[in-house]
Amino acid sequence: MRIAFIGARGIPHGHSSAEQIALHVGKRLVQRGHEFTVYCRRNLFADRSPTYQGVRRVFLPTIEHRLLGQVIHGLLAGIHASGHSYDVVHAQCLTNTFQSVLPWLVRRNVVINVNGQEWDNPKWPTTLRHVFFKSAVRATLLMCREIVTDAEGMRAIYRERYGRESTVIAYGAEQVQPRDPTILARYGLVPRGYYLVGSAYDQVVRAAAGPNVRFLGLISDQAHMDELYANAYAYLHGATLGGINSALLRPLGAGCPAIAADTPFNREVLDREDGGSCGSTWRDAASLRDAIRAFEGDPQLVESLRERCRRQIRENFSWDLVTDQYEVFYRGFVEQWPVERIRATVAAQKAKYRM
């Protein structure tokens, strides 16, 4: 199959869910004999070689603007993709729905992963949330006979609000081990001597931070992030909007238990089918304090969770599994399978990783 991917900044770049799918699913599909093309923002890349780890890269211009950057790039990518005989055009996130209309009009198989609850995300202006994204949902449901949601919780939202079922394909994470102690030394840290906190609440934390809180700044080197995850005592996760957040998966893949905001999406990541958990959840400041104190008071419990975290990723959120699921989904779309068969076959892929 020939697959085009619209919606990432490009590869390799950053660690958002779009870039992660483009890289990890793309390179694995290439290894299986497919052709995978990622549309990249030209001005973000000094190296514009046509391939990266076997994945084709097409560089198109845009402006670097928080709101318009991806919209313009996605529009140009949609125009470009319409002139090529791709079997599947994958648009990541509702931000790229309208840019996918032209490929759809020329009868390309447009696949849209709707991602999260963009209509509730405060990072977007109110008008954009209530007009653009809600209109994008309607357009997505019109164009796609089947959509991808990244969590059972998101599947329920689309079923209850819009009367549409969907195929659930979560994000993935690599399994990593501590490898380079010199990386920790650069940050003045020691193994198991710190909690790692994501950046979502940076300004709030800065305002209330005491002397034991350190701010490491933006870390773009993913080897450094892997080492920080793998050596942390635990990870504190504050994201509350659905669906599944890849920032919660990566620590688990490094064997780092998490204390996460109590949402259906975070519980879907932390809770195991055998009744165990890969951490704990919190609802307010008091329950967050209690969860941290519980971890502090029971190091043996925290250590016992580490292998459980890795097992959770291996069985439910590995990139090999995610690639299996997308390969089946794309094939079902191209071969016009009934949507019920697509959903069932995608879901059945997990059985291979639980043996």
FENUR-V950943 format. One line per field, one symbol per residue. psi: psi as a letter, one per 30 degrees, with the letter a starting at -180 (. if undefined). A space follows every 50 residues. Layout:
psi: ???
This chain:
psi: ljkkjkflflkkkagleeeeeeeeeeeeeefgglkkkkkkjeffkejhkf ljhfkkkkklllkjkeefeeeeeeeeeeeeffglikekjjkjkffgefff eeeefghljkkkjfbaiffgjffkleeeefeeeeeeeeeefeekfklklg leeeeeeeeeefgkllkjjlllllkllkejffeeefghllkgglkkklfe heeeeefgkaffkkjfakjfjfeeeeeeefflelkkkfkfklbkkfffee eefggjlkjlkjleeeeeeeklfgfllgblllfaeefeeeeeeeeefiee eeeffeeeeeeeeeffglfeeeeeeeeeeeeeeeghlkeeeeeeeeefff efgg.
